[in-house]
Amino acid sequence: RRGESLQHVILKVYDMLGKEIKTLVNEQKSAGKYQFLFNGENLVSGVYYYQLSTGKYVETKKFVLTK
């Protein structure tokens, strides 16, 4: 896509204590909607957080992993 602006996108998963569990994305992306798979097979059930950052934008949300 010619002329599109790319942003460096980082998507990470953390545990309740703030320890980084996994980096799902760390690359240049153009604006749009994306889906990423997260395999929590080796994790225990509980509350985790994901953080999405692109340039000056940072958003952190929690999710519950149940098995």
C-alpha positions, 0 to 999 in steps of 0.5 A, a space after each residue: 500500500 503505497 503512501 500509507 504511514 507505518 507505526 511501530 506496534 508492540 503487543 505484550 502480555 504480562 502476569 499479575 505481578 507485571 512480569 512479561 510473559 510474551 511479546 506477540 507483536 514487535 513490528 511495523 504495521 499500517 493502520 487497520 484491524 489485526 488479530 493475533 493468537 495467544 497460546 496460554 497452554 503453559 500458563 495457569 488460570 488467572 488474570 493477565 494484562 496485555 499492553 498495546 503501544 504504537 508511538 505515543 499511544 499506550 493502552 493496557 487492559 486485563 483479561 482472564 485466562 480460564 482452563 
